[in-house]
């Protein structure tokens, strides 16, 4: 009997929550602290140790992570920022929040990350670039060594938007180590490598940046006597620090994570390597199955990277297929197979189009990617039988 529809809906990505995750959250719910307690610090320490960075700062979302990173790097309305067109809007919005000017650099068609070649072309122009935000698209690291050399030459700050790439590596370094950058940011949305429901993390090896991140995460407020500016208000008549005292040193935000989320993240982190290994196995099966299809192009993983496979994206020759992408997505959905287009390029978004008047002709590789990209299910817990079903249906639908 021919299987016409998978029993469960298979999204392009999803969380994996087991009993140990649930038990860890219950433990916090029964404790004295459910918001600002010890688990946030524990999660940060474990995360920093995992990626190989000196410092980690947990926050509310991946977008919040990007925002406070821009603030910690002293971005202002006079700053100029470069990022990739192929990313979620947050990678550009974080600079817009501060009033900085945003420009885009075309992607490398071999890995869908910002092209180091195109970046250098942009840097050679007269305009001073203050910050570059690299996006490790789908989970594969950009060519960070080449970009780092440009950073040293042209004197810009560098953020790695690593929201897709937790669990991945570049050369011998884990993504998030900040070996080639000032800051790395992460998201713990349910579709990402690990989840806290909503949540984010920033890593850095710079103590000054770390201390600024802490301030901007929590209203710009400090309770550290070392940072107090008023000796009169901070101390009693005996010279002791007043127990209630705090100072707001900067305009900050309420971007805190809770202990409930932190302990979930800490527990998820212990399973990350297992999650990543499974995603790589699925990707390998997909590669073997789809490379035989003349209407499908698969991504080649560069030899110096270990892909985290947050996404598995096909490039489909819709022109020769003579079917629209929407038709293909609807047909797959009828089989309970989810798919998604990740992402609509930033230069197509009305806000950015109106403000900057970006020209599509300047982003040839990005536009080619966008016109042909389709991300298909890849997640821990995707059964082999379901993988086979996905392969079979995609190859049958994407055929002449």
Buried (B, 14 or more C-beta within 10 A) or exposed (E): EEEEEBEEEBBBBBBBBEEEBEEBBEEBEEBEEBEBBBBBBBBBEBBBEBBBBEBBBBBBBBBBBBBBBBBBBEBEEEBBBBBBBBBBBBBBBBBBBBEBBBBBBBBBBBBBBBBBEBBBEBBEEEEEBBBBBBBBBBBBBBBBBBBBBBBEEBEBBBBBBBBBBBBBBBEEBBBBBBBBBBBBBBBBBBBBBBBBBBBBBBBBBBEEBBBBBBBBBBBBBBEEEEEBEEEEEBBEEEEEEEEEBBBEBEEBBEBBBBBBBBBBBBBBBBBBEEBBEBBBBBBEBBBEBBEEBEBBBBBEBBEEBBBBBBBBBBBBBBEEBEBEBEEBBEBBEEBBBBBBBBBEBBBBBEEBEEEBEBEBEBBEBBBEBBEBBBBBBBBBEBEEEBBEBBBBBBBEBBEE
